[in-house]
Amino acid sequence: LGYEYRLGQRVLRYDLEHAAATSERIPRGVMHAYDGCLSPAMLASLRRAFAKDAAFWREHDYANPKTGFFSYVHELDGAPMSSPVMRR
């Protein structure tokens, strides 16, 4: 397939107990992944928003090879921003 890089062997073979016990010692700026941090309603909403046939992909012309890379940047350290998805 022409790949040049692969994930290291230890990436998918980690000790879950040890990872949970040491998670608070992860240095700032290092990527984190958390399971179960979204409510079921929020997870369902995100699944609908990014489903294969969701409007997001059409509205962003994602299938067009000329679209190129795009990203949304949100300040995570700032005050929370309201969103229709987040309101109760």
C-alpha positions, 0 to 999 in steps of 0.5 A: 500500500505504500505506507512509510510509517507504522504505529509502534508495537507498544501503542496497542499493547498497553497495560490498562491498569497501569495507564489508569493509575499513571494518567494524572502524570501525563505531561501537559501538551501530550495528547490524551484519549478518554473513554466514556467522557461524553454523555450518551446523548452527546455521543449520539449527536456527534455520531449523527453529525458525522455519519457517512451521509451527514450534511457536514460532508456535503456542505464542506465539499469533502469528497472533492479532491480539490477541497484540501485539508481544513480544520476548526480550531477551538481554544480549549483553555477559554470559557465554554462556548454555547452550542445548540448541541450542548444546551439542555 
